[in-house]
Amino acid sequence: MSQSLLPFQVDYASHPGFAPHLAWDARQDAAIDEAADILNKLLGDLESALTMKRLTLPEAVGVVNEALRPVMDILLAGNAAHAAQFRPFLERFYLETVRVIVDDLAYFERRNSYVPVINNAAEMALRNELGVKGFLRWSLQPDELAALRRQLKRYLDALETRHQQGGRTREALSINDIDPESVALLSDMFQRRGLNKAVSDVRHEKTQVSGFAVEISPDDNDWWHSRYEDVGLTAPARAAYFHSDESRDVFKAIVYLDDVSDELGPFGFIPASFAAARPRLEWAVARANLTALASPEIKKTLPDVHPTRGVFTSRGARRLFGMLPPRFRLNSHFGFDVLDDSDLCQSLLGQEVKVVAPAGHVIVFDGSRVVHRGGLVRRGRRAALQVVFDVAKENGSKFYRHLTAAQGGPAHVG
């Protein structure tokens, strides 16, 4: 197998929850490696062509679709013994991979529409810190924090009520829609510090804070539990929830609304991960695998999925995942799968920076490249605000909808 895995990925052949389910025919390894290497080079060439306006997005995706056909054929050949079970998953795997690739390539089609202009040394310093490190940290002024707490009190009270009434999932303990006055207050805080412009300059496209989620994390939440209790792994993994976000170049911010100690599950991240190499195809596959398994038509075939702990609680999901070659057994949310006694666990914990800080502390980071996590709360609860810097991505979304709505869909599984 080629040495082109993403950073911090799990050796699933050594994981007791996955090892019994690895069904891929290793005789196809060389063929899949050759096809993947070709696709990685092709995707890099297409990024350049889109940036230079030598190609349109539909033309680029047409080229990708043709190049993906032999990959799909090889994946079927490597699962000839159980093709009937594998084919429906492969159909969805293909569509999810194309969706992510379209989103990635669409960025390069858009990026020439924005030309960074640095007006002063402060702007240059902010842009450089974010562009070189992938993150920066700062703190709200006391009056800003007080105003923010007053503005968000109604949401925090509502979340506390949900918790008292039995809510334990991430969805139950998060509110994503906040009122226009709160949005304006938050937008002004980030705008005045030049962060909208700094993110725009790094991304080479107009960006601003536009997504907000108020969250509480209690010590009795449900979703942190092990996915692999069926094989004796009953405690939460020490590296649990380390992940990279699915969307490309999604800059985010975490705002602490409470003082956060080590017991309150501080935000943690791996600084070196920002600069790590990411083979383009594997990066797309890693972000597509979980959404393929969680798609309605696949998930309905997995009756043993736990409702709040992810698809890999299902042995059926692990079996489908194990039908992929080792090069494609990738998971953007890999932390739950890292074994406590592994070298990978030691590496992650040794590099992790835990943001233990007072209320009002803010970290802005590239969620797609910086491996990060919210920590397990061991005592009490913490409240935080998650902020997303967003950009109009209609070019990728519109084209993907057109692609999948076309007669028969894009050519994929032969």
N, C-alpha and C positions, 0 to 999 in steps of 0.2 A: 504493500500500500504506500502511496506517495506520502511524504511528510508535509501535508498541507492542512492539517487540522487547525481549527481556530484556537486561540489561547484559552487555557483553563477548561478544556473539555474533558469529559469523563471517559474512562476506559470501561465501557459497559460490559465487556466480556468478563470483567472481574467483579461485577456487581451481582450479588445474589438474587436481586429482584429481576434482573434482565438475562443473566447468563443462560438459564434454561430455555429461553425463548429466542435465541439468536439462530435464525434459520437460513440466512443468506448463503448462497453457494459461492464459496471463496474462489472457485475456479474462474469467476467473472471479475475478480479484483483488478487484474491488469487492464481489462477492457474499460472498466468504469474509471480507472485512474487516467487512462489516455483521453477518454471523452471529457472528463472533468478538467483536465489541464487545458484542453483546447477551448472549452467554454470560459475558463478564467481569463485566458488571453483575449478571447473575443470580447468579453464584457469590458475589459480595460480599453480595448480599441474603440468600442462603441461609446464609452464615456468621453473619450477624446473627440470623436467625430461629432457628438452632440454638442459638446462645449464649443467647438469651432463652427457650429451650424452647417456642417457638411452632410447632415443626415437629420431626418425628422424622427420623432418618437415612434410613430407607427412603422416606419421603415426599420428602425433598430429592433423593435420587438418582433417584427417578421423574421429578421435574421436570427434572433434568439430562439424563436419557435422552431425554426428549421434545425438549429443546432441541438435543441433539446430532444428531438425525435430519437436519435440513436441512444441517448441516455435512457429514455423510457424503455426502449427495446431491450437494452442490457439489463435493466432492473427486472423486467419480466423474465428474461432468460435465467437470471439468478434466483428466481422463485418459481421455476417451472412446476415443482412438485405441489405447490399450493397456489397456483395462479388465480383460481376462482375466488379465494379469500383475499388475495393481495390486490387484484385489479381495481376494486372500488376505492381502496385506500390510495392506490397509485394515481387514479384519476384526480382525487382531491389534492394529493401531494403535488401533482403537476400544477394545478390551478393556483394553489397557494404560493408555490415557488415563482410562478409567472407574476402573480400579484406583487410580490416583494420586489422582483427584478424590475417590473414596470415602475414602481415607486422609486427605486434607486436610480434608474436611468432618467426618469422624469426630472429629477433634481438637476442633472447636467443640462437638460434642455432649457430649464428655467434660469440657471445661475448667471448667464450673461446679461440678463435684464437689469441687474443691480451692480453698480460700480461703487465700491467703497471710497469714501472721501474722508480722510483723517483731518480734523480741524485743529487739533492741539495735542500737546504732549499727554494730557490726561486721557484723551480718547485713545491715543496710540498705546499707552500702557495697559489700559483695560482690554483693548482688542488683542494685544500680544499675549497677555496672561491667559486669556480664554483660549486663544488659538494655539498656544504652545502647550499648555497644561491640560486643557479640556475642562477646567473648572476654576472657579474663584469663590472666595468666601467674604462676607461682610456682615454687618449688624445694623438693624434698624435703630434709629434714635428712640429714646424712651417715650417721647410723645407720639411717635409713629406707632410703636408697639401698643401703647394704650389705646390709640384710635382704632387700630386694627382689631384688638380684642373686643372693644365695644361694638364694632361693626359686625363681628362674627359671632357674638354671644348667642344670638337666636339659633344659629346652626349648631353650635357646640351643645346647647341645652337640648336640642332635638336629638342629637346623637347620643347624649347621655340617657335620654329617655328610651331610645331604641335599645341601648345596652341593658338597661334595667328590665326591659321587657323580653330579654333573651337574645337579642341580636349579637351574633358572634362572628359573622363573616365580614370580609373586607367591604363587600357591597353594602351590607346593612349599616356599617359604621363609617360610611363616607357619603358626603353630599357634593355632587358635581355642579349643580346649578345654583348660583348665588345672584343676588339682586344687582341691578345696574349701579347702584350707589357704591356697593362694595367693590364691584369690578373697577369703577372709576378711581376709587381710593388706591387700590392695589396697582393699577396701571400707572398712576401718577408716581408712586414710589419707585417703580422700576424705570420709568421714563426719566425722572430727574437725575438718577444715578448714571444714566447713559447706557443702561444694560440692553435696552432694545436695539440701540445702534451697534453696540459691541457684538451682540449675537448676529445681527444682520451683516456686519462686516466680515465676521468669521465664515458665515454661511454663503456670502455673496448673494443674498436675496432678502427682500424686505420681510422683517420679522418683528413681532411684538407679543407681549404677554396677553393671552386671550383665553386660556383655560385654567380653571381653578377648582380644586377639590379640598374641602375641609374634612379632616379625618381624625378619629381617635383610635388609639391602639391600646386595648386593655391586656392585662396579664392572663386572662382566661379566654383569649380568642381561639378560634378553631383551626384556621387555615394553615397555621405553622406546624401542625402535627406531621409525623412521618407519613410518607406515601407508601411505605414498604413494611407495614406491620405484619403482613402475611408471611414475610420471610424472616421475622424476628428482629427487624430494625424498628424498635418501638419509640425510641427517643428522637426528638427533632435533631436533624444533622447539625453539626457545629457550623457548617458553611451554608446552612439553609438560606434560601431566597437570594443568593448571589445571582445576578442576571444582567443582561443587556436588553434594552428596550427594542421592540420590534421595528418601529419606524426609523428610517435613516435620518441622522442629524436632528434628533428631537432634543432640543435643549430644554432643561427643566430647572426648577428651583424648589427647594424644600425650605420652608420658613417655620422655625420652632415657635410654637405658641406657649410652651412650657419650658422650664429649665429641664434639660435632659442629661441625666446621669447614665452611667454604664448599665445600671439595673433597668432603666427606662427604654432600653433598646435604641441606642443612637443610630442615626444614619451612618453607614459605613461604605467605603469605596476603595478601589484598587487604583491608585494614581497611574501606575505604569501601564495599565490596560488601555489607556487612551491612545498610546502610540504603537500598540501591538499590531502586527500584520494580520490582515483579514482577507484571505482568499475570497474573491467576490462571490463565486458560486456557493461555497460552503457557508459564507455569511448569510446568504439568502436562504439556504436550506435550513440553517439553524433557527431562523426566525419564522419559517413556514411549517416546521414539523408539528409543533403543538397546535397551531390553528387548524392544520389538516386533521389531526386526531380529534379535535374538539368540534369539528364541523357537524352540523345536524345529522347528515346522512351516515357519518362514521360513528358518532357518539351513540346513536340509537342502537348500534350493534354491540355496545359495550355496557351491559347492564350492571357490571360491578364497579363502575366509576363512582367514587365518593363525591357527593354533591358540592363540596367546598374545597377539596384538597387537590384538584388537578387530575388530568386524564391518566397519569401514570400510576394512580391507585388501582387501575384496571390491568389485570394480567393480559386481557385481550389487546389493550393498547400497547403494552410492552411487546407482545408477539408481533404486531404489525410493525412497530419500530425496529424489531430485530430482523425483519425481512429486508431492511435497508443495508447496504454495504457499510463497513466500519467508517468509511470516509463521509458518509451521509448521516451517521448516527450522532446527530448534533442537536443541541437543545439550548436555546438562548437563555432559558431559565434553569440553568444546570445545577444551582447550589443545593437543591434538595437531594440531588443524586450523588453528591460527593461523600464518600465514606470517611468516617471520622479518623480512621487509622491510616489514611492514604497520604502519599507525598503531596498530592494536589491540595488536600485540606490544609496541610501544614504551610504550603506555599501561599494559599489565599489568606489564611489567618495571619501569617507573618507579614504580609504586605498591606493588610487592611488598615486604613485610617478611620478610626471611629470619631465621629464629630460629637464629642461630649462638650456641650456649650449651654449658655443661658438662653432663656426665652428671647426671641428677636434675632437670633442668629440665622443667617441665610447662606445656603450653598447653591450656586448656579453651576450646572454641569451638562455635558453632552451625554444624555442617557443611552444613546445607541452604542457609544464606544467605551464609555467609562463603566466598567463592571461595578455594580453597586447593590445595596440592599438596605431595607429598613430592618433594624435589629429586633430580636425577640424581646418583648417586655416581660421582665421577670417579677416585677412588683409594681402595683398601681396601674396607672395609664398615662399616656402622653397624647397631647393634641398637636397637630401640625397642619400646615397648609401646603398643598402641592400646586405648583404653578407651571404651566406649559407655555413656552414660546412657540407661537404657531405661524404658519405661512400658508398662503393659498396654494393648494396642490392640485388644482382642478385638472391640470394637464395629464397627470398620471391617473387620477381617479376616473376622469371622463373616458380616457382611452381604454382602461381596463374594463369599464362597464360596456363599452362598445365591443370590445374583444369577446367578452363572455356572452354577450347577447347575439352575436353573429350566428348564422345558421350552422348548427352543429358544433359551435364553439371552436376554439383554436385547435389545430391538429396536435395531438399529443400521443395518447397510448395507442399503439398499433394493434 
